[in-house]
Amino acid sequence: MPAGPLTRLKAKVTASLRGRSRPVAPPAADTSTATGGITVSYAPERDGDADPGEVVWTWVPFEDDPSQGKDRPVLVIGWDGAQLAVVQLSSKDHAERRDAGEWVPVGTGDWDRDRRPSYVDASRLIRVSPSAVRREGAALDEQHFGAVLDRVRQLHGWGH
């Protein structure tokens, strides 16, 4: 079976980053897709840095009061300049909420010690400084990453 576009993209990005122990800038634009002002890619790499496709922990402000927030897992989907573009995760099932269509199920992973099913809020894009990331969790598989990105594109009016 031939490699899909995200697999080929990951290989290109990984090859371009090889030999750089701590990249501080987003991957080159020719290895990613610019969407809605955000350069998106799938390039998880267990190197201690937050990479697109990884679930990491950082402080996330509450929507109704940005002066408050909490430390929570987020999925890195790409870069907005020097900032990471992320969407938050939750272990709560949002199927009964009026905003249920904004939440994408992504299964279980090592980002949750109890291995509970997780959901991504595709409606809320958050920008985070790479230095604000507390720890790297685990990589989301490429299929779920693609589903999240598709929903983000739909909700934010981005073309493919």
C-alpha positions in Angstrom: 0.0 0.0 0.0 1.5 3.4 -1.0 2.3 5.9 1.7 -0.3 8.5 2.3 0.4 12.3 2.1 0.7 12.7 5.9 3.2 9.8 6.0 5.3 11.3 3.2 5.1 14.7 4.9 6.3 13.2 8.2 9.2 11.6 6.5 10.2 14.9 4.8 9.9 16.8 8.0 11.8 14.2 10.0 14.6 14.1 7.4 14.8 17.9 7.5 15.1 17.9 11.3 17.6 15.1 11.6 20.7 16.3 13.3 19.0 19.2 15.1 18.5 18.2 18.7 16.2 21.1 19.7 14.4 22.8 16.8 13.2 26.2 17.7 11.4 27.2 14.5 8.5 25.6 12.7 9.3 23.3 9.8 9.9 24.8 6.4 6.7 25.9 4.6 7.4 23.5 1.7 7.0 20.5 4.0 3.6 21.6 5.4 0.3 23.0 4.4 -0.6 26.6 5.2 -4.2 26.6 6.3 -6.0 29.6 7.8 -2.7 31.3 8.6 -1.4 28.2 10.4 1.2 25.9 9.0 -0.1 22.4 9.7 1.8 19.1 9.6 2.1 15.7 11.2 5.6 15.3 12.5 5.7 13.7 16.0 9.1 12.9 17.3 9.9 11.8 20.9 12.6 14.4 21.5 11.3 16.5 24.4 10.0 19.2 22.0 6.3 19.8 21.2 5.8 18.6 17.6 2.7 18.6 15.4 0.8 15.4 16.1 1.8 15.2 19.7 -0.3 15.6 22.8 1.5 17.8 25.3 0.6 19.6 28.5 0.4 23.4 29.0 -1.7 26.0 30.8 -4.9 26.7 28.9 -7.0 29.8 29.8 -10.7 29.3 30.3 -12.9 30.7 27.5 -15.2 32.6 29.8 -12.4 34.1 31.9 -8.9 34.1 30.2 -7.3 35.3 33.4 -7.9 31.9 34.8 -7.2 28.4 33.4 -5.7 25.1 34.1 -2.9 22.8 33.1 -4.3 20.3 30.5 -3.4 18.2 27.5 -3.5 19.7 24.1 -2.9 18.4 20.6 -0.3 20.3 18.6 -1.6 20.7 15.0 1.1 23.1 13.6 2.6 26.5 13.9 1.4 30.1 13.8 4.6 31.9 13.3 6.8 31.1 16.4 3.7 29.9 18.4 2.4 26.4 18.5 -1.2 26.0 17.2 -3.0 23.6 19.5 -6.5 22.3 20.3 -7.5 21.1 23.8 -8.3 17.5 24.8 -10.9 16.3 27.3 -11.7 12.9 28.7 -15.4 13.9 29.1 -17.8 12.7 26.4 -19.5 15.7 24.9 -22.1 13.7 22.9 -25.0 15.2 24.9 -23.9 18.8 24.7 -25.2 21.3 22.1 -21.6 21.8 20.8 -21.1 18.0 20.4 -20.2 18.4 16.7 -17.2 20.5 17.7 -15.6 17.5 19.6 -13.7 14.9 17.7 -13.2 11.4 19.4 -9.5 10.4 19.3 -9.5 7.2 21.3 -7.1 6.4 24.1 -3.4 7.0 24.4 -0.4 7.4 26.8 -1.3 11.0 27.4 -4.0 9.7 29.9 -2.6 7.5 32.6 -6.1 5.9 33.1 -6.4 5.3 29.3 -9.8 7.0 29.1 -11.2 7.8 25.7 -10.3 11.4 24.7 -12.0 14.1 22.6 -10.5 17.1 20.9 -12.3 20.5 20.8 -11.8 21.4 17.2 -13.6 24.8 17.6 -11.1 26.5 19.8 -7.6 27.1 18.4 -5.1 28.2 21.0 -1.6 29.7 20.4 1.0 28.6 22.9 4.7 29.5 23.2 6.9 26.4 22.9 8.5 27.4 26.2 5.1 27.1 28.0 4.8 23.4 27.2 5.3 21.5 30.5 5.8 18.0 29.1 5.4 15.9 26.0 2.8 13.2 26.4 2.4 10.9 23.4 1.8 11.0 19.7 -1.8 10.8 18.3 -2.0 8.3 15.4 -2.0 9.8 11.9 -5.6 8.8 11.2 -7.1 10.5 14.2 -4.8 13.6 13.6 -6.3 13.8 10.1 -9.8 13.6 11.4 -9.1 16.4 13.9 -7.5 18.6 11.2 -10.5 17.9 8.9 -12.9 19.1 11.6 -10.8 22.1 12.4 -10.8 23.1 8.7 -14.6 22.7 8.5 -15.3 24.7 11.7 -12.9 27.5 10.7 -13.7 27.7 7.0 -10.3 26.7 5.8 -9.9 25.1 2.4 -8.0 21.9 1.8 
